[in-house]
Amino acid sequence: MTRNNSPRVAVVDKGWPRLSETFIAQELLALQEKGQEFEIWSLRFPTDKKTHPLHDKITAKVRYLPEYLHNEPFRVLCGWLKARKLPGYKAARHAWNADFARDKSRNRIRRFGQACVMAAELPNDFTGLYAHFMHTPASVTRYTAIMRGFEWGFSAHAKDIWTSPDWEKREKLNPNTYGAAFGVTCTSYGAQHLRSLADNPKRIDLVYHGLDLTRFPPPPKRPKTNPSGPIQFLSVGRLVEKKGFDRLINALAILPADLNWQWSHIGGGSLKETLLTQAKQLGVANRISWHGACDQPTVIDALRIADIFILPIRIADDGDRDGLPNVLMEAASQKLPILSTNVSAIPEFIETGTHGLLVNDNPDELAKAITEMASDPEMRNTMAEAAYDRLTTDFGMDAGITKLTARLQSLGTIR
């Protein structure tokens, strides 16, 4: 195995840039500031109309692979003709054949086509590949790495872990099946699962996303009493099943009649019309404001003026779930009291009764906790202070970025 003196890594992302994945931008900016050289190879074109200030600070070149193979047939053909001459093409095709036998999907075909294009177009001065997300991006990265003879690594998050079949995760974690040299993941909950599937548990590192507090203002001074007007609830997250906003709307509908409240939601998503209809049917639509996807300055402003942050995460029917949502740490950075659920890795950051309140995935429990927090500003401010202290003490970025940089710089070509 050989190592280059100036490591240059290709970062494979499913879509760049995305407002809902600012944790990736935060990581890449930190790597850039560490001096790590990289390019971004995106599997999809951006769909958000706005970008995050972090995206504007990242100077790496961005390349877009064919999002759908039929849209760029000449590029795909040229990529395949060049890729099939590479020494690792036969091995990559064999690996893909084995995968396709167990997953006969168009997505699996697209993964191999994108890998052929990437393998053909990747400059020769790269030393390794690094995928964000263990499902589609890691597959494209794996096939490309086999063709080009590179080592590769990945960062796993939540959905990609829990909706990928175990056979695929095992093979991406074993060198005998061209698996990754390393994997990082952002929760202890996820790390334990991946280590149980890996040939060597040391292949997996736990690296919390953490929060770069330098890009957040100091927290505002929180009032010691409730506002004279309605108490302001805030949620930030995509309108998808795993975020649990249907449960929250049910909970809001059964709050005590004498509780004066307003709920603001930030984020887009496929369930918006369904949730609007639900709120109208339950008679709470006039107390809800839907703001859609917003940039980070707008989110921070909302965090500073709200009274309680609510994130009712749950496990979706297909197994999809969040890991440790960064937005919880963002709320803590502004000393905004947190109410969430006892799901996935959230208890790794929030100890219920100390840093916030965690309840089960149940509207009745949510309603009870909302009422409790709304009626006791002293309690919620005490928990918010504790969450802020935990954030600043245990969830900074530096240690994790140092570990990840070392992993990336260890990547090399396989001879």
C-alpha positions in Angstrom: 0.0 0.0 0.0 1.3 3.4 -0.9 0.6 6.8 0.7 0.8 10.2 -1.0 2.4 13.1 0.9 -0.5 15.4 0.2 -3.7 13.5 0.8 -6.6 14.6 -1.4 -10.0 13.0 -0.9 -13.1 12.9 -3.0 -16.2 13.4 -0.7 -19.3 11.7 -2.1 -22.6 13.2 -1.0 -26.1 12.3 -2.0 -27.1 15.9 -2.8 -25.1 19.1 -2.4 -26.0 21.5 -0.9 -29.0 20.8 1.3 -30.4 22.9 4.1 -31.6 19.9 6.0 -28.0 18.5 6.2 -26.0 21.4 7.6 -24.1 18.9 9.7 -22.3 17.8 6.6 -21.4 21.4 5.7 -20.3 22.0 9.3 -17.9 19.0 9.1 -16.5 19.9 5.6 -15.8 23.4 6.7 -14.0 22.2 9.7 -12.0 19.8 7.6 -11.2 22.7 5.2 -10.0 24.8 8.1 -7.8 21.8 9.2 -6.1 21.9 5.8 -7.7 18.7 4.4 -7.9 18.9 0.7 -11.1 17.5 -0.9 -13.6 17.8 -3.7 -17.3 17.2 -3.4 -18.9 14.7 -5.8 -22.7 14.9 -5.6 -25.1 12.3 -6.8 -27.9 14.8 -7.1 -28.4 18.4 -8.0 -29.6 20.8 -5.3 -33.3 21.4 -4.8 -33.4 24.0 -2.0 -33.9 27.6 -3.1 -31.7 28.9 -0.3 -28.3 27.9 1.0 -26.7 28.0 4.4 -23.9 30.5 5.2 -21.7 27.5 5.8 -22.1 26.4 2.2 -20.8 29.7 1.0 -17.6 29.3 3.0 -16.6 26.0 1.5 -14.2 26.6 -1.4 -13.9 23.0 -2.6 -14.8 22.2 -6.2 -18.2 20.5 -6.6 -18.8 18.0 -9.4 -22.2 16.5 -10.2 -22.6 12.9 -11.3 -25.5 12.0 -13.6 -28.5 12.1 -11.4 -30.4 9.9 -13.8 -28.4 7.9 -16.3 -30.8 8.5 -19.2 -30.4 12.2 -18.8 -26.7 12.1 -19.8 -26.3 9.0 -22.0 -23.2 10.1 -23.8 -21.4 10.9 -20.5 -22.5 7.6 -19.0 -21.3 5.7 -22.1 -18.0 7.4 -22.2 -17.5 6.7 -18.5 -18.4 3.0 -18.8 -16.0 2.6 -21.8 -13.2 4.1 -19.9 -14.0 2.4 -16.6 -14.2 -1.1 -18.1 -10.5 -0.7 -19.0 -9.5 -0.1 -15.4 -7.7 -2.9 -13.6 -10.4 -3.1 -10.9 -13.5 -3.0 -13.2 -14.0 -6.8 -13.2 -13.9 -7.0 -9.4 -16.3 -4.0 -9.2 -18.7 -5.6 -11.7 -18.6 -8.8 -9.7 -19.4 -7.0 -6.5 -22.2 -5.1 -8.2 -23.6 -8.4 -9.6 -23.7 -9.9 -6.1 -25.5 -6.8 -4.8 -27.9 -6.7 -7.7 -28.8 -10.3 -7.2 -30.2 -9.3 -3.8 -31.5 -5.9 -4.7 -32.9 -5.8 -8.3 -33.7 -2.1 -8.3 -33.2 0.8 -10.7 -31.4 2.6 -7.9 -28.8 -0.3 -7.8 -28.3 0.1 -11.6 -27.9 3.9 -11.2 -25.3 3.4 -8.5 -23.1 1.4 -10.8 -23.5 3.8 -13.7 -22.6 6.8 -11.4 -19.6 4.8 -10.2 -18.4 4.2 -13.7 -18.5 7.9 -14.5 -16.8 8.8 -11.3 -14.0 6.2 -11.8 -13.5 7.5 -15.3 -13.4 11.2 -14.4 -11.7 11.2 -11.0 -8.3 12.9 -11.4 -5.2 10.8 -10.6 -4.0 13.0 -7.7 -6.6 11.7 -5.3 -5.7 9.3 -2.4 -9.0 8.1 -1.2 -12.8 8.4 -1.2 -15.1 9.3 1.7 -18.9 8.9 1.5 -21.5 10.7 3.5 -24.3 8.1 4.2 -23.9 4.4 4.2 -26.6 3.5 1.7 -26.4 4.9 -1.9 -23.4 7.2 -1.6 -21.3 4.4 0.0 -22.3 2.0 -2.7 -21.2 4.4 -5.5 -18.0 5.1 -3.5 -17.3 1.4 -3.0 -17.7 0.5 -6.7 -15.5 3.5 -7.6 -12.9 2.6 -5.1 -12.7 -1.0 -6.4 -12.3 0.2 -10.0 -9.6 2.7 -9.1 -7.8 0.7 -6.4 -8.5 3.2 -3.6 -9.2 2.8 0.1 -12.4 4.4 1.2 -14.3 5.4 4.3 -17.8 6.6 5.2 -19.9 8.6 7.6 -23.1 6.9 8.7 -26.0 8.9 10.2 -29.4 7.5 10.9 -31.8 6.5 8.0 -28.8 5.0 6.1 -28.0 2.7 9.0 -31.5 1.6 9.9 -33.0 1.1 6.5 -30.0 -0.7 4.9 -30.1 -4.5 5.0 -27.6 -6.2 7.3 -26.0 -8.1 4.5 -25.1 -4.9 2.8 -23.7 -3.2 5.9 -21.6 -6.3 6.7 -20.0 -6.3 3.3 -19.3 -2.6 3.5 -17.5 -3.3 6.8 -15.3 -6.2 5.7 -12.1 -5.9 3.6 -12.8 -9.3 2.1 -15.7 -7.8 0.3 -14.0 -4.5 -0.6 -15.4 -2.8 2.5 -14.4 0.5 4.0 -11.1 1.1 5.7 -13.0 3.0 8.4 -16.5 4.2 9.2 -17.6 7.0 11.5 -21.0 7.6 13.0 -22.5 10.3 15.1 -24.2 8.3 17.9 -23.1 5.6 20.4 -26.4 3.9 19.5 -25.4 3.6 15.8 -21.8 2.8 16.6 -22.7 -0.2 18.7 -24.9 -1.6 15.9 -22.2 -1.1 13.2 -19.4 -2.6 15.4 -21.6 -5.7 15.8 -21.6 -6.2 12.1 -17.9 -5.3 11.3 -15.1 -7.8 11.0 -13.2 -5.6 13.4 -15.1 -3.2 15.8 -12.1 -0.8 15.7 -13.1 -0.1 12.1 -15.9 2.2 13.5 -15.3 5.5 15.3 -17.9 7.4 17.3 -17.7 11.1 16.2 -20.5 13.3 17.4 -21.4 16.0 15.0 -21.0 18.5 17.8 -21.6 22.2 17.3 -19.3 25.0 16.2 -20.4 27.6 18.7 -18.4 30.3 17.0 -21.2 30.6 14.4 -23.9 31.1 17.0 -24.6 34.2 19.0 -24.4 34.1 22.8 -27.7 32.9 24.2 -30.3 35.5 25.1 -31.3 36.2 28.6 -34.4 34.1 29.2 -37.4 35.6 31.1 -38.1 34.2 34.6 -41.9 34.3 34.0 -44.2 33.4 31.2 -45.0 36.0 28.6 -48.2 38.0 28.9 -49.3 36.7 25.5 -49.2 33.1 24.2 -46.3 30.9 25.1 -44.3 30.2 22.0 -43.5 26.6 20.9 -41.0 26.0 18.1 -40.1 22.9 16.1 -37.5 22.7 13.3 -37.4 19.6 11.1 -38.6 18.1 7.8 -42.3 17.2 7.5 -41.7 13.5 7.3 -43.0 10.5 9.3 -39.9 10.1 11.6 -40.2 13.6 12.9 -43.4 12.8 14.6 -45.2 16.1 14.0 -48.5 14.3 13.5 -48.2 13.1 17.1 -47.4 16.7 18.2 -50.5 18.1 16.5 -52.6 15.5 18.3 -51.0 16.6 21.6 -51.6 20.2 20.9 -55.3 19.5 20.4 -55.7 18.1 23.9 -53.8 20.8 25.8 -55.8 22.5 28.6 -58.3 25.0 27.3 -56.8 27.8 29.5 -53.3 27.4 28.1 -52.5 30.2 25.7 -50.1 28.9 23.1 -48.8 29.3 19.5 -46.7 26.7 17.6 -44.3 27.7 14.8 -42.8 25.1 12.5 -39.7 25.6 10.2 -39.0 23.0 7.5 -40.5 21.6 4.3 -41.5 18.1 3.5 -43.9 15.7 1.8 -46.4 15.6 4.6 -47.2 19.3 4.7 -50.7 19.0 3.2 -51.6 16.0 5.4 -50.5 17.9 8.5 -52.3 21.1 7.5 -55.5 19.0 7.1 -55.0 17.3 10.4 -54.5 20.6 12.2 -57.7 22.0 10.6 -59.7 18.9 11.5 -58.6 19.1 15.2 -59.4 22.8 15.5 -55.8 24.1 16.1 -54.9 25.4 12.7 -55.3 29.1 13.7 -52.6 28.6 16.4 -50.0 27.2 14.0 -47.6 29.0 11.7 -45.9 27.1 8.9 -42.7 28.8 7.7 -41.3 26.2 5.3 -37.5 25.7 4.8 -35.5 28.6 6.1 -31.8 29.6 6.2 -29.8 29.4 9.3 -30.0 33.0 10.4 -33.8 32.8 10.3 -33.7 29.5 12.4 -31.4 31.1 15.0 -33.7 34.1 15.3 -36.6 31.8 15.9 -34.7 29.8 18.5 -33.9 33.0 20.4 -37.5 34.2 20.7 -39.3 30.9 21.4 -40.1 29.7 24.9 -40.0 25.9 24.4 -38.4 23.7 21.6 -40.3 20.6 20.8 -39.0 17.7 18.6 -41.2 14.6 18.8 -38.9 12.2 17.0 -40.2 8.6 16.4 -39.3 5.5 14.5 -41.1 5.3 11.1 -42.9 2.2 9.9 -40.0 1.4 7.6 -37.5 1.6 10.4 -36.2 5.1 9.5 -35.3 7.2 12.5 -33.1 10.1 13.4 -29.8 9.7 15.3 -29.0 12.7 17.4 -30.5 15.7 15.6 -28.2 18.7 15.4 -31.1 21.0 15.9 -31.3 19.9 19.5 -27.8 21.2 20.1 -28.7 24.3 18.2 -31.6 24.9 20.6 -29.4 24.2 23.5 -26.9 26.8 22.2 -29.6 29.5 22.7 -30.6 28.1 26.1 -34.0 27.2 24.7 -35.8 24.6 26.9 -36.1 21.2 25.1 -38.9 18.7 25.0 -38.2 15.6 22.9 -38.7 11.8 22.8 -36.8 8.9 24.3 -35.8 7.6 20.8 -32.5 6.6 19.2 -29.5 8.6 20.5 -31.4 11.6 21.9 -30.8 10.4 25.5 -27.0 10.6 24.7 -27.4 14.3 24.9 -30.6 14.9 26.9 -31.0 13.3 30.3 -34.6 13.7 31.1 -35.3 16.0 34.0 -31.8 17.4 33.9 -31.2 18.8 30.4 -34.8 18.8 29.2 -37.8 16.4 29.2 -38.0 13.2 27.1 -41.2 11.3 26.7 -42.4 8.2 24.9 -43.9 8.5 21.4 -47.4 9.2 22.6 -49.6 12.3 22.2 -50.9 12.1 25.8 -47.4 12.1 27.3 -46.4 14.9 25.0 -49.4 17.0 26.0 -48.6 16.3 29.7 -45.0 17.4 29.3 -45.9 20.5 27.3 -48.3 21.5 30.0 -45.7 20.9 32.7 -43.0 22.9 31.0 -45.4 25.7 30.0 -46.5 26.2 33.6 -43.0 26.2 35.2 -40.6 28.7 33.6 -38.1 28.2 36.4 -37.9 24.5 35.8 -37.4 24.9 32.1 -34.8 27.6 32.4 -32.8 25.4 34.9 -32.9 22.5 32.4 -31.9 24.9 29.5 -28.9 26.1 31.5 -27.8 22.4 32.1 -28.2 21.6 28.4 -26.1 24.5 27.5 -23.4 23.5 29.9 -23.5 19.9 28.5 -23.2 21.2 25.0 -20.2 23.4 25.7 -18.4 20.8 27.8 -19.1 17.5 25.9 -20.2 18.3 22.4 -17.6 20.5 20.8 -16.3 19.7 17.4 -12.5 19.7 17.8 -11.9 16.2 19.0 -14.1 14.6 16.4 -12.6 16.5 13.5 -9.1 15.7 14.6 -10.0 12.0 14.7 -11.7 12.2 11.3 -8.8 14.1 9.7 -6.4 11.4 10.8 -8.6 8.7 9.3 -8.9 10.6 6.0 -5.1 11.1 5.8 -4.5 7.4 6.4 -6.3 6.5 3.2 -4.2 5.3 0.3 -4.2 3.3 -2.9 -4.2 -0.5 -2.7 -1.5 -2.3 -4.7 
